[in-house]
Amino acid sequence: MCGLTAFLDLHGSPSYQDDEMMDTQDLGRKVNDSLDLIKHRGPDARGQWFSSDYRVGLGHVRLSIIDLSPAGNQPFHDSDDNIHAVVNGELYDYERIKAELADEYEFKSKSDCEIVIALYKHYGASFLSHLRGEFALVLWDAKRQVFIAARDRYGIKSLYYTIVDGRLLVSTEMKCFLPFGWKPEWDVVNLREKGWTYGPQMYFKGVHRVGPGQYLMSQGFKGPQVKTYWDLSYPDKHRVYPNSEAETVARVRELLLESLQHRLRADVGVGVFLSGGLDSSAIAGMTAHVIRQGKSLGNDASGKISNLSCFTVQFEKESGLDESDIARRTAEWLGVDFHPVLLDEETIAARLEDTVWHTETPIPDVNGMGRLALAEAAHATGKRVVLTGEGSDEHFSGYADFLWSYLLEPDHAWVSSSESMTEPKKMRKVADELIANGFLGALPRSTDAEAARMLNKSSVFPRLDAVFQPPFQQWVYKYSHNRPEMSFAESLSDNVLAAMAAKWHPLNSSQYQWTKCMLANYILRYLGDNIDMVYQIESRPPFLDHHLTEYVNQIPPSLKIKYDPVKKTFREKHILREAMKPFITEEVYNRTKQPYVGPTKYKRKGPVYKILKKLVTETNVQALGFLDWHRVQDDFVRAFRDHDTLSFKNTLMVAQLVVLGQRFGVKTAEDPQKPLPVFESTGSVVFRSRL
């Protein structure tokens, strides 16, 4: 709902005096300039706070969602003026927490986010475990000299940090570091190994993100440490699941309805992003249901189902990816307000550069431009909150890749599954055919046997690696690990690797990797908060509620993916389908999962061709410094001449890197061992320069 920026001087002693200390007015300007870069995230109010010695600073731009009054403006401060905080996001069940802590904390507003300071004062650093929702926050305890920067359990909100001139910088978006003198440089090895898609290190040197369920802490102005306050967990694969299928269906339905009702709470208008799939259709259906039960839709207490607005991307029909007709039938069945948003070539081309600038995520798909168009449409109707379906596939096993992980081992947790798994070879053949015929194509296989063993053959890295393969110059490989899947495996903690090896079912292991990697760093960045907030839309995903997922993660694999031995077919997200059956159409209930991906085939001389032609030039590619221009050219030709999907994705990825390089002002990457040219002048002086 907002944006934040913060800094902490890391010089050691509290009595530290720097003769060259930055002028306080100049520092204030830098914070203000930092907030200017994300002012679209918070048009309603702006606030700053600095410690008396200017060693700590907090900045905030506000989009008002709960408590629209000035009392909800940030930063927040306790009555002793000792603890200060800025929060981006939405915290649920806050009214209960306020009631419980009212005797020991004087709340100054009706804002949900003010509970952060009250909880910290009551629980100390463990306060994060008591937060429910999507958030990123920074808190400063002046008395104890404790600086905390934390992120929600799934990474719904972004939070980055770096150190510039001895000062720790923390912000919602990386671009906020620029006014503080940050000079971005490409981390070429990390780009080559795709480490930025799963690890804390970004594709810029020295820039990290706080991971999902983690917090950064500095005490006494010392260097920060990153700690984990929450993580996904799964049961021992040999433990028999104690509940029946009917009990599980009922509990999933109960928890989802509870999660959704928390996310309908707002003092502004609320809508839904609707596709033709199960997840968003279930969100729309449950929302209509609770409205009929008397629940308010944000600030609308009329009870009129027709006031529920649903927004749907409409791809061009010839793309074969358009689901708007299915979404329309769902909207008509529910009786809600339906808004199809056409995403044609012109729209894609016009939004490409802004999409990568705002998401700061170079992902080779045009679906991000579709999400930007949806956000604009929702904004035009006056909405500020939109419910979305992200997180369902990761927890209920919706992706085709999970099917193979499911078949790697028997499911001992669900006793009756042994009856349907008596033909493993036939089941694997059916699974291979389903995966090969799906939109994701054939399942890539691991090429690193040691890494595959570490992950108990559950690795999702081959899929990640296959998404895009930009052509690097040869010098890049000299400094690369050249075993990217091993780097991926080693990025996981020892405890997680041990659980994958001996405790978790391979399906759960794949779900863990996908949730930490693809969901947090791909989907929730390119198709989530960073793009929605361009048009002041706060997206809320009810599937990403830890009360729900902690229960769902205990459900046996055979209740998530169900095999029918008579029909010889698999049914993904089985338990979710049953739980959501009252709220969705028969068409959606029976429909096979189709991922939200954009078209990859475009005609020459069309709008997409022209924007890529403009960006992917020899000059622009050489300015990056690490890509092979001739192979980039080849990809471009094949993308439009042969309609080769991988070539198009590679070309789109290169274009996005060009945009980032230009807008961030990134200097050209060079081979560190490249010899310096020598120029002889008159006399004995020799001049050397790096070109």
C-alpha positions as CSV (number, residue, x, y, z in Angstrom):
1,M,0.0,0.0,0.0
2,C,3.0,2.3,0.3
3,G,6.7,2.7,-0.3
4,L,9.6,3.1,2.1
5,T,13.3,4.1,2.2
6,A,15.6,4.0,5.2
7,F,19.3,4.4,6.1
8,L,21.6,3.5,9.0
9,D,25.1,4.9,9.5
10,L,27.2,1.8,10.1
11,H,30.2,3.6,11.6
12,G,30.9,2.0,14.9
13,S,30.9,4.3,17.9
14,P,27.9,6.3,19.1
15,S,30.2,9.3,19.6
16,Y,31.4,9.0,16.0
17,Q,32.0,12.4,14.4
18,D,32.8,12.6,10.7
19,D,34.5,15.8,9.6
20,E,33.0,15.2,6.2
21,M,29.6,14.3,7.5
22,M,26.9,14.9,4.9
23,D,25.1,18.2,5.4
24,T,21.8,17.3,7.1
25,Q,19.7,19.3,4.6
26,D,21.5,17.4,1.8
27,L,20.7,14.1,3.4
28,G,17.1,15.2,3.7
29,R,17.0,16.0,0.0
30,K,18.4,12.6,-0.8
31,V,15.7,10.8,1.2
32,N,13.1,13.0,-0.6
33,D,14.6,12.2,-4.0
34,S,14.6,8.5,-3.1
35,L,10.9,8.8,-2.3
36,D,10.3,10.7,-5.5
37,L,11.3,7.6,-7.5
38,I,8.5,5.6,-5.9
39,K,6.0,8.4,-5.4
40,H,3.4,6.5,-7.5
41,R,3.3,4.0,-4.6
42,G,2.1,6.6,-2.2
43,P,0.3,9.7,-3.6
44,D,-1.7,10.5,-0.4
45,A,1.1,11.5,2.1
46,R,4.8,11.6,2.5
47,G,6.8,11.5,5.8
48,Q,10.4,11.6,7.0
49,W,12.1,11.1,10.3
50,F,15.7,11.5,11.3
51,S,17.5,10.8,14.5
52,S,19.0,13.8,16.2
53,D,22.5,12.9,14.9
54,Y,21.2,12.0,11.5
55,R,22.7,8.5,11.7
56,V,19.2,6.9,11.1
57,G,16.6,8.0,8.7
58,L,13.1,6.7,7.7
59,G,11.1,7.8,4.7
60,H,7.6,6.8,3.6
61,V,5.0,7.5,0.9
62,R,1.5,6.5,1.7
63,L,-1.4,5.0,-0.2
64,S,-4.3,5.2,2.2
65,I,-6.3,1.9,2.6
66,I,-7.1,1.6,6.2
67,D,-7.8,4.8,8.2
68,L,-7.8,7.5,5.5
69,S,-7.2,10.3,8.1
70,P,-3.8,12.0,8.6
71,A,-3.5,9.9,11.8
72,G,-2.5,7.0,9.7
73,N,0.4,8.8,8.1
74,Q,3.9,7.4,8.7
75,P,6.5,7.1,10.1
76,F,4.9,5.9,13.4
77,H,6.4,6.7,16.8
78,D,5.8,5.4,20.2
79,S,4.8,7.9,23.0
80,D,8.3,7.9,24.4
81,D,9.7,8.9,21.0
82,N,12.0,6.0,21.2
83,I,10.7,3.5,18.6
84,H,10.1,4.5,15.1
85,A,8.8,2.5,12.1
86,V,7.7,2.6,8.5
87,V,5.5,-0.1,7.0
88,N,4.5,-1.0,3.5
89,G,1.6,-3.5,3.3
90,E,-1.5,-4.7,5.0
91,L,-1.7,-6.4,8.4
92,Y,-4.8,-8.4,9.2
93,D,-6.6,-9.2,12.4
94,Y,-5.2,-5.9,13.7
95,E,-8.3,-5.0,15.6
96,R,-7.9,-8.0,17.8
97,I,-4.3,-7.2,18.5
98,K,-5.1,-3.6,19.3
99,A,-7.7,-4.7,21.8
100,E,-5.2,-7.1,23.4
101,L,-2.5,-4.5,23.8
102,A,-4.7,-1.5,24.5
103,D,-3.8,-1.5,28.2
104,E,0.0,-1.2,27.5
105,Y,0.1,0.9,24.3
106,E,-1.6,4.1,23.4
107,F,-2.7,3.8,19.7
108,K,-2.9,7.1,17.9
109,S,-4.7,6.0,14.8
110,K,-7.0,3.3,13.4
111,S,-4.3,2.1,11.0
112,D,-3.5,-1.6,10.8
113,C,0.2,-0.9,10.5
114,E,0.5,0.9,13.9
115,I,0.4,-2.5,15.6
116,V,4.1,-3.0,14.5
117,I,5.4,-0.8,17.3
118,A,3.0,-2.1,19.9
119,L,3.9,-5.7,19.1
120,Y,7.6,-5.0,19.1
121,K,7.4,-3.4,22.5
122,H,5.5,-6.4,23.8
123,Y,7.4,-9.3,22.2
124,G,10.8,-7.8,21.2
125,A,12.3,-9.1,17.9
126,S,9.9,-12.1,17.9
127,F,7.0,-9.7,17.1
128,L,7.3,-10.6,13.4
129,S,5.8,-14.0,14.1
130,H,2.6,-12.3,15.3
131,L,2.1,-10.4,12.0
132,R,-0.4,-11.7,9.5
133,G,-0.5,-10.3,6.0
134,E,1.8,-8.9,3.3
135,F,4.4,-6.4,4.4
136,A,7.8,-4.9,4.4
137,L,8.9,-2.8,7.3
138,V,11.8,-1.0,8.9
139,L,11.9,-0.3,12.7
140,W,14.4,1.6,14.8
141,D,14.7,1.2,18.5
142,A,16.9,4.2,19.6
143,K,17.3,3.1,23.2
144,R,18.7,-0.3,22.3
145,Q,20.2,0.8,19.0
146,V,18.4,-1.9,17.1
147,F,17.6,-1.6,13.4
148,I,15.2,-4.2,11.9
149,A,14.1,-4.5,8.3
150,A,11.7,-7.4,7.6
151,R,9.6,-8.9,4.9
152,D,6.5,-11.0,4.9
153,R,6.5,-14.8,4.8
154,Y,6.1,-15.2,1.0
155,G,7.9,-12.1,-0.4
156,I,4.6,-10.4,-1.5
157,K,6.2,-7.1,-0.8
158,S,9.8,-6.3,-1.9
159,L,12.6,-5.1,0.2
160,Y,16.2,-4.5,-0.9
161,Y,19.4,-3.4,0.8
162,T,22.9,-2.3,0.0
163,I,25.8,-0.4,1.6
164,V,27.1,2.8,0.1
165,D,29.9,4.8,1.7
166,G,29.5,3.1,5.1
167,R,25.7,3.6,5.2
168,L,23.2,0.8,5.1
169,L,20.3,1.6,2.7
170,V,17.0,-0.2,2.7
171,S,14.2,0.4,0.2
172,T,11.1,-0.9,-1.4
173,E,12.8,-0.7,-4.8
174,M,16.4,-0.7,-5.9
175,K,16.1,2.5,-7.8
176,C,15.7,4.3,-4.4
177,F,19.4,3.8,-3.8
178,L,20.4,6.1,-6.7
179,P,20.0,9.5,-4.9
180,F,22.4,8.2,-2.2
181,G,25.3,7.9,-4.6
182,W,24.9,4.3,-5.5
183,K,26.7,3.4,-8.8
184,P,25.1,0.2,-10.1
185,E,27.3,-2.4,-11.7
186,W,26.3,-5.7,-13.3
187,D,26.9,-8.9,-11.4
188,V,27.7,-10.8,-14.5
189,V,28.3,-14.2,-12.9
190,N,25.0,-14.0,-11.0
191,L,23.2,-13.2,-14.3
192,R,24.9,-16.1,-16.0
193,E,24.0,-18.6,-13.2
194,K,20.6,-17.1,-12.6
195,G,21.4,-16.7,-9.0
196,W,19.3,-13.5,-8.7
197,T,16.2,-15.6,-9.4
198,Y,16.6,-17.8,-6.3
199,G,19.2,-16.2,-3.9
200,P,19.5,-13.0,-1.9
201,Q,22.1,-11.4,-4.3
202,M,20.6,-9.4,-7.1
203,Y,21.9,-8.9,-10.6
204,F,23.6,-5.7,-9.4
205,K,26.8,-6.0,-7.4
206,G,26.4,-5.5,-3.7
207,V,22.6,-5.3,-3.8
208,H,20.6,-7.9,-1.8
209,R,17.0,-8.6,-1.0
210,V,15.7,-9.6,2.4
211,G,14.2,-13.1,1.7
212,P,10.7,-14.2,2.3
213,G,10.2,-14.9,6.1
214,Q,13.4,-13.1,6.9
215,Y,14.6,-10.0,8.7
216,L,17.8,-8.0,8.7
217,M,19.1,-6.7,12.0
218,S,21.8,-4.3,13.0
219,Q,22.7,-3.7,16.7
220,G,24.9,-0.9,17.8
221,F,25.4,0.4,14.3
222,K,27.3,-2.7,13.4
223,G,27.1,-4.6,10.1
224,P,23.7,-6.2,9.5
225,Q,22.8,-9.9,9.9
226,V,20.0,-11.7,8.2
227,K,17.9,-14.1,10.2
228,T,14.8,-16.3,9.5
229,Y,11.6,-15.9,11.5
230,W,9.4,-18.3,9.5
231,D,9.8,-21.0,6.8
232,L,7.8,-23.5,4.9
233,S,7.7,-27.0,6.5
234,Y,6.2,-30.3,5.5
235,P,5.5,-33.6,7.3
236,D,7.6,-36.7,7.4
237,K,6.6,-38.6,4.2
238,H,6.2,-41.8,6.2
239,R,3.7,-40.4,8.7
240,V,0.1,-41.4,7.9
241,Y,-2.2,-38.4,7.4
242,P,-4.9,-38.6,10.2
243,N,-7.8,-36.8,8.5
244,S,-10.4,-37.9,5.9
245,E,-10.7,-36.3,2.5
246,A,-14.1,-34.8,3.5
247,E,-12.6,-33.3,6.7
248,T,-9.7,-31.9,4.6
249,V,-12.1,-30.3,2.0
250,A,-14.1,-28.7,4.7
251,R,-11.0,-27.3,6.5
252,V,-9.5,-25.9,3.3
253,R,-12.8,-24.2,2.5
254,E,-13.0,-22.7,6.0
255,L,-9.5,-21.4,6.0
256,L,-9.8,-19.9,2.6
257,L,-13.0,-18.1,3.4
258,E,-11.4,-16.7,6.6
259,S,-8.4,-15.5,4.7
260,L,-10.5,-13.9,2.0
261,Q,-12.7,-12.1,4.5
262,H,-9.7,-10.6,6.2
263,R,-8.6,-9.2,2.8
264,L,-11.9,-7.6,2.1
265,R,-11.4,-5.2,5.0
266,A,-10.6,-1.8,3.6
267,D,-11.8,1.8,3.7
268,V,-11.6,2.0,-0.1
269,G,-13.0,0.1,-3.1
270,V,-12.1,-3.6,-3.6
271,G,-12.2,-5.6,-6.9
272,V,-10.9,-9.0,-8.3
273,F,-8.4,-9.9,-11.0
274,L,-10.2,-12.7,-12.8
275,S,-8.8,-15.2,-15.4
276,G,-10.4,-18.4,-16.8
277,G,-8.6,-20.5,-14.2
278,L,-9.6,-22.1,-10.9
279,D,-7.7,-19.9,-8.5
280,S,-9.0,-16.4,-9.5
281,S,-12.5,-17.9,-10.2
282,A,-12.5,-19.3,-6.7
283,I,-11.6,-15.9,-5.3
284,A,-14.4,-14.2,-7.2
285,G,-16.9,-16.9,-6.3
286,M,-16.0,-16.8,-2.6
287,T,-16.2,-13.0,-2.6
288,A,-19.7,-13.1,-4.1
289,H,-20.6,-15.6,-1.5
290,V,-19.5,-13.6,1.5
291,I,-21.2,-10.5,0.1
292,R,-24.4,-12.4,0.1
293,Q,-23.7,-13.4,3.7
294,G,-23.6,-9.7,4.6
295,K,-19.9,-9.0,4.4
296,S,-18.8,-5.6,3.2
297,L,-16.8,-5.3,0.0
298,G,-14.2,-2.8,1.2
299,N,-16.1,0.4,1.8
300,D,-19.2,-0.9,0.0
301,A,-21.7,-2.3,2.5
302,S,-24.6,-2.3,0.0
303,G,-24.6,-6.1,-0.4
304,K,-25.0,-5.7,-4.2
305,I,-23.2,-8.5,-6.1
306,S,-23.2,-6.3,-9.2
307,N,-20.9,-3.9,-7.4
308,L,-18.1,-6.5,-7.4
309,S,-15.8,-5.5,-10.3
310,C,-13.7,-8.3,-12.0
311,F,-10.9,-7.4,-14.4
312,T,-9.7,-9.8,-17.1
313,V,-6.8,-9.7,-19.6
314,Q,-8.1,-10.3,-23.1
315,F,-5.3,-11.6,-25.4
316,E,-5.9,-11.5,-29.1
317,K,-7.9,-14.6,-30.2
318,E,-5.3,-15.9,-32.7
319,S,-2.8,-16.2,-29.9
320,G,-4.5,-19.3,-28.5
321,L,-4.0,-18.0,-25.0
322,D,-7.1,-15.9,-24.4
323,E,-9.3,-17.0,-21.5
324,S,-11.6,-14.0,-21.4
325,D,-14.6,-15.9,-22.7
326,I,-14.4,-18.4,-19.8
327,A,-13.9,-15.5,-17.4
328,R,-17.0,-13.7,-18.9
329,R,-19.1,-16.8,-18.3
330,T,-17.9,-17.0,-14.7
331,A,-18.8,-13.3,-14.2
332,E,-22.2,-13.8,-15.7
333,W,-22.8,-16.9,-13.5
334,L,-21.9,-14.9,-10.5
335,G,-23.7,-11.7,-11.6
336,V,-20.7,-9.4,-11.1
337,D,-19.4,-6.4,-13.0
338,F,-17.0,-7.6,-15.8
339,H,-14.2,-5.6,-17.3
340,P,-12.2,-7.3,-20.1
341,V,-8.9,-5.5,-20.8
342,L,-7.5,-6.0,-24.3
343,L,-3.8,-6.7,-24.5
344,D,-2.9,-6.3,-28.2
345,E,0.5,-5.8,-29.7
346,E,0.3,-2.0,-29.4
347,T,-0.4,-2.2,-25.7
348,I,2.4,-4.7,-25.1
349,A,4.9,-2.6,-27.0
350,A,3.9,0.6,-25.3
351,R,4.2,-0.9,-21.8
352,L,7.4,-2.9,-22.2
353,E,9.9,-0.4,-20.9
354,D,7.8,0.8,-18.0
355,T,7.1,-2.8,-16.9
356,V,10.7,-3.7,-16.5
357,W,11.6,-0.4,-14.9
358,H,8.9,-0.7,-12.2
359,T,9.2,-4.4,-11.6
360,E,13.1,-4.3,-11.7
361,T,12.7,-7.9,-12.9
362,P,13.8,-8.9,-16.4
363,I,11.5,-11.8,-17.1
364,P,11.0,-12.9,-20.8
365,D,7.2,-12.8,-20.9
366,V,4.7,-10.2,-21.9
367,N,2.3,-11.1,-19.2
368,G,3.7,-8.4,-17.0
369,M,2.4,-5.8,-19.5
370,G,-1.0,-7.5,-19.2
371,R,-0.9,-7.0,-15.4
372,L,0.0,-3.4,-15.8
373,A,-3.0,-2.9,-18.1
374,L,-5.2,-4.6,-15.5
375,A,-4.0,-2.3,-12.8
376,E,-4.7,0.8,-14.9
377,A,-8.2,-0.5,-15.6
378,A,-8.9,-1.1,-11.9
379,H,-7.5,2.3,-11.0
380,A,-9.8,3.9,-13.6
381,T,-12.9,2.5,-11.8
382,G,-11.8,3.9,-8.5
383,K,-10.5,0.7,-7.0
384,R,-7.5,0.7,-4.6
385,V,-7.5,-3.0,-3.5
386,V,-7.7,-6.0,-5.8
387,L,-7.8,-9.7,-4.7
388,T,-5.7,-12.1,-6.8
389,G,-5.0,-15.8,-7.1
390,E,-1.2,-16.1,-6.7
391,G,0.1,-18.8,-4.5
392,S,-2.4,-21.5,-5.1
393,D,-0.4,-23.5,-7.6
394,E,2.6,-23.7,-5.4
395,H,0.7,-25.0,-2.4
396,F,-2.0,-27.1,-4.1
397,S,0.3,-28.5,-6.8
398,G,-1.1,-26.9,-9.9
399,Y,2.0,-26.9,-12.2
400,A,2.7,-29.6,-14.6
401,D,6.3,-30.0,-13.3
402,F,4.9,-31.1,-9.9
403,L,3.3,-34.2,-11.5
404,W,6.7,-35.8,-12.1
405,S,7.8,-35.0,-8.6
406,Y,4.7,-36.7,-7.3
407,L,5.5,-39.9,-9.1
408,L,9.1,-40.1,-7.9
409,E,8.1,-41.9,-4.7
410,P,5.0,-43.7,-3.3
411,D,2.8,-41.5,-1.1
412,H,2.9,-43.4,2.2
413,A,1.0,-40.5,4.0
414,W,-2.3,-41.4,2.2
415,V,-3.1,-45.1,2.7
416,S,-5.6,-45.5,-0.1
417,S,-3.1,-44.0,-2.6
418,S,-1.4,-47.4,-2.8
419,E,-4.5,-48.7,-4.6
420,S,-4.2,-46.2,-7.4
421,M,-0.4,-46.4,-7.7
422,T,-0.2,-50.1,-8.7
423,E,0.8,-49.2,-12.2
424,P,3.7,-46.8,-11.8
425,K,5.1,-47.2,-15.4
426,K,1.7,-46.6,-17.0
427,M,1.2,-43.6,-14.7
428,R,4.6,-42.1,-15.7
429,K,3.7,-42.5,-19.3
430,V,0.4,-40.7,-18.8
431,A,2.3,-38.0,-16.9
432,D,4.9,-37.6,-19.6
433,E,2.2,-37.2,-22.3
434,L,0.3,-34.6,-20.2
435,I,3.4,-32.6,-19.5
436,A,4.6,-32.7,-23.2
437,N,1.2,-31.5,-24.4
438,G,1.0,-28.7,-21.9
439,F,1.9,-25.0,-22.4
440,L,5.2,-25.5,-20.5
441,G,6.3,-28.1,-22.9
442,A,8.4,-31.2,-22.1
443,L,9.9,-31.3,-18.6
444,P,13.6,-30.4,-18.7
445,R,15.8,-32.9,-17.1
446,S,18.7,-32.2,-14.7
447,T,22.2,-32.3,-16.2
448,D,24.0,-32.2,-12.9
449,A,23.8,-35.6,-11.2
450,E,25.3,-34.5,-7.9
451,A,22.9,-31.5,-7.6
452,A,20.0,-33.8,-8.5
453,R,21.0,-36.2,-5.7
454,M,21.2,-33.3,-3.2
455,L,17.6,-32.4,-4.0
456,N,16.4,-36.0,-4.2
457,K,15.6,-35.5,-7.9
458,S,13.1,-32.9,-7.1
459,S,15.0,-29.9,-8.6
460,V,13.0,-27.2,-10.3
461,F,16.2,-25.5,-11.6
462,P,16.0,-27.2,-15.0
463,R,12.7,-25.5,-15.6
464,L,14.0,-22.2,-14.4
465,D,17.1,-22.6,-16.6
466,A,15.1,-23.4,-19.7
467,V,13.0,-20.3,-19.5
468,F,15.6,-18.0,-21.0
469,Q,19.2,-18.6,-22.1
470,P,20.8,-15.3,-23.2
471,P,24.0,-15.6,-25.2
472,F,26.9,-14.5,-23.0
473,Q,30.4,-13.6,-24.2
474,Q,33.0,-16.3,-23.6
475,W,34.9,-14.3,-20.9
476,V,31.9,-14.6,-18.6
477,Y,32.3,-18.4,-18.3
478,K,35.8,-18.0,-17.0
479,Y,34.4,-16.6,-13.7
480,S,31.2,-18.6,-13.5
481,H,30.7,-21.6,-11.3
482,N,29.6,-23.3,-14.5
483,R,27.5,-25.7,-12.4
484,P,24.5,-23.4,-11.9
485,E,22.2,-26.2,-10.6
486,M,24.7,-27.0,-7.9
487,S,24.8,-23.3,-7.0
488,F,21.0,-23.4,-6.8
489,A,21.1,-26.5,-4.5
490,E,23.8,-25.0,-2.3
491,S,21.7,-21.9,-1.8
492,L,19.3,-23.9,0.4
493,S,20.0,-24.3,4.1
494,D,21.5,-27.4,5.5
495,N,18.2,-28.1,7.4
496,V,16.2,-27.9,4.2
497,L,18.6,-30.1,2.2
498,A,18.5,-32.7,5.0
499,A,14.7,-32.7,5.0
500,M,14.6,-33.0,1.2
501,A,17.0,-36.0,1.3
502,A,15.2,-38.0,4.0
503,K,12.0,-36.5,5.3
504,W,9.9,-34.7,2.7
505,H,8.1,-36.3,-0.3
506,P,9.7,-35.1,-3.5
507,L,6.5,-33.3,-4.4
508,N,6.8,-31.2,-1.2
509,S,10.5,-30.6,-2.0
510,S,9.6,-29.2,-5.4
511,Q,6.9,-27.0,-3.9
512,Y,9.4,-25.6,-1.5
513,Q,11.8,-24.7,-4.2
514,W,9.1,-23.2,-6.5
515,T,7.6,-21.1,-3.7
516,K,11.0,-19.7,-2.6
517,C,12.2,-19.2,-6.2
518,M,9.7,-18.7,-8.9
519,L,6.8,-17.4,-6.8
520,A,8.8,-14.9,-4.7
521,N,11.2,-13.6,-7.3
522,Y,9.3,-14.1,-10.6
523,I,5.6,-14.2,-10.2
524,L,5.2,-11.8,-7.2
525,R,7.6,-9.3,-8.7
526,Y,6.6,-9.3,-12.4
527,L,2.9,-10.0,-11.8
528,G,2.4,-8.5,-8.3
529,D,2.9,-5.6,-6.0
530,N,5.6,-3.7,-7.9
531,I,3.5,-3.6,-11.1
532,D,0.1,-3.1,-9.5
533,M,1.3,-0.1,-7.5
534,V,2.2,1.8,-10.6
535,Y,-1.5,2.6,-10.7
536,Q,-2.0,2.6,-6.9
537,I,-3.5,-0.8,-6.7
538,E,-2.8,-2.9,-3.6
539,S,-3.0,-6.6,-4.6
540,R,-4.0,-9.1,-1.9
541,P,-3.5,-12.8,-2.5
542,P,-5.8,-14.8,-0.1
543,F,-4.0,-18.1,-1.0
544,L,-0.8,-16.6,0.6
545,D,-2.0,-16.7,4.2
546,H,0.2,-18.6,6.6
547,H,-2.8,-19.9,8.6
548,L,-4.0,-21.6,5.3
549,T,-0.6,-22.7,3.9
550,E,0.6,-24.3,7.2
551,Y,-2.4,-26.5,7.0
552,V,-2.3,-27.2,3.3
553,N,1.4,-28.2,3.5
554,Q,0.4,-31.1,5.7
555,I,-2.1,-32.5,3.1
556,P,-0.7,-35.7,1.4
557,P,0.5,-35.5,-2.2
558,S,-2.3,-37.9,-3.3
559,L,-5.0,-35.5,-2.3
560,K,-3.4,-32.6,-4.2
561,I,-2.7,-34.6,-7.4
562,K,-5.2,-37.4,-7.9
563,Y,-4.9,-40.3,-10.4
564,D,-7.9,-41.9,-11.9
565,P,-6.9,-45.5,-12.8
566,V,-10.0,-46.0,-14.9
567,K,-9.8,-42.8,-17.0
568,K,-6.0,-43.0,-16.9
569,T,-5.6,-39.3,-16.1
570,F,-4.4,-37.0,-13.3
571,R,-6.3,-34.2,-11.7
572,E,-4.2,-31.4,-10.3
573,K,-5.3,-29.4,-7.3
574,H,-7.9,-32.0,-6.5
575,I,-8.5,-31.0,-2.9
576,L,-8.8,-27.3,-3.8
577,R,-11.3,-28.1,-6.6
578,E,-13.5,-30.0,-4.1
579,A,-13.2,-27.2,-1.5
580,M,-14.1,-24.5,-4.1
581,K,-16.9,-26.5,-5.9
582,P,-19.7,-24.4,-4.4
583,F,-18.2,-21.2,-5.7
584,I,-17.2,-22.0,-9.3
585,T,-18.8,-23.0,-12.5
586,E,-18.8,-26.6,-13.7
587,E,-16.7,-25.5,-16.6
588,V,-13.9,-24.2,-14.3
589,Y,-14.3,-27.1,-11.9
590,N,-13.4,-29.6,-14.7
591,R,-10.9,-27.4,-16.5
592,T,-7.2,-28.4,-16.7
593,K,-4.7,-25.9,-15.4
594,Q,-3.5,-23.4,-18.0
595,P,-0.7,-21.1,-16.8
596,Y,-0.9,-17.3,-17.3
597,V,1.6,-16.7,-20.1
598,G,1.8,-14.2,-22.9
599,P,2.1,-14.8,-26.6
600,T,5.6,-15.4,-28.1
601,K,4.8,-15.2,-31.8
602,Y,4.6,-11.8,-33.5
603,K,4.8,-10.6,-37.1
604,R,7.7,-8.7,-38.5
605,K,7.4,-4.9,-38.7
606,G,4.6,-5.1,-36.1
607,P,4.7,-3.0,-32.8
608,V,6.5,-5.7,-30.7
609,Y,9.0,-6.2,-33.5
610,K,9.6,-2.4,-33.7
611,I,10.1,-1.9,-29.9
612,L,12.5,-4.8,-29.7
613,K,14.3,-3.6,-32.9
614,K,14.7,-0.2,-31.2
615,L,16.1,-1.6,-28.0
616,V,18.2,-4.6,-29.2
617,T,20.8,-2.7,-31.3
618,E,24.5,-3.4,-31.5
619,T,25.3,-0.2,-29.6
620,N,22.9,-1.1,-26.8
621,V,24.1,-4.7,-26.5
622,Q,27.7,-3.7,-26.5
623,A,26.9,-1.1,-23.8
624,L,25.9,-4.1,-21.6
625,G,29.3,-5.6,-22.1
626,F,28.6,-9.3,-21.4
627,L,26.5,-10.5,-24.3
628,D,27.6,-11.9,-27.7
629,W,26.1,-9.5,-30.2
630,H,26.2,-11.9,-33.1
631,R,24.3,-14.6,-31.2
632,V,21.8,-11.9,-30.0
633,Q,21.3,-11.0,-33.7
634,D,20.6,-14.7,-34.5
635,D,18.0,-14.9,-31.8
636,F,16.3,-11.8,-33.0
637,V,16.1,-13.2,-36.6
638,R,14.8,-16.6,-35.5
639,A,12.3,-15.0,-33.1
640,F,10.4,-13.3,-36.0
641,R,11.4,-15.3,-39.0
642,D,10.9,-18.8,-37.5
643,H,8.6,-17.8,-34.6
644,D,11.0,-19.7,-32.3
645,T,9.8,-19.4,-28.7
646,L,13.2,-19.6,-27.0
647,S,14.7,-17.1,-29.4
648,F,11.9,-14.7,-28.7
649,K,12.3,-15.1,-24.9
650,N,16.0,-14.5,-25.2
651,T,15.5,-11.4,-27.3
652,L,12.9,-10.0,-24.9
653,M,15.3,-10.7,-22.0
654,V,18.1,-8.8,-23.8
655,A,15.7,-5.9,-24.4
656,Q,14.8,-5.8,-20.7
657,L,18.4,-5.8,-19.7
658,V,19.0,-2.9,-22.0
659,V,16.2,-0.9,-20.4
660,L,17.6,-1.6,-16.9
661,G,21.1,-0.6,-18.0
662,Q,19.9,2.6,-19.5
663,R,17.5,3.7,-16.8
664,F,19.8,2.7,-13.9
665,G,22.8,4.2,-15.6
666,V,24.8,0.9,-15.3
667,K,28.4,1.0,-16.5
668,T,29.5,-1.4,-19.2
669,A,30.7,-4.7,-17.8
670,E,34.3,-5.8,-18.7
671,D,36.5,-8.9,-18.4
672,P,38.6,-8.1,-15.3
673,Q,41.6,-9.8,-17.0
674,K,41.2,-7.9,-20.2
675,P,44.7,-6.4,-21.0
676,L,44.9,-2.6,-20.9
677,P,45.8,-0.9,-24.2
678,V,49.1,0.9,-24.2
679,F,49.7,4.2,-26.0
680,E,53.2,5.6,-26.3
681,S,53.7,9.4,-26.2
682,T,56.7,11.5,-27.0
683,G,59.3,10.8,-24.5
684,S,59.2,8.0,-22.0
685,V,55.7,8.5,-20.6
686,V,53.3,5.6,-21.1
687,F,49.5,6.1,-20.9
688,R,47.1,3.3,-20.2
689,S,43.4,3.3,-20.3
690,R,40.5,0.8,-20.0
691,L,38.3,1.1,-23.0
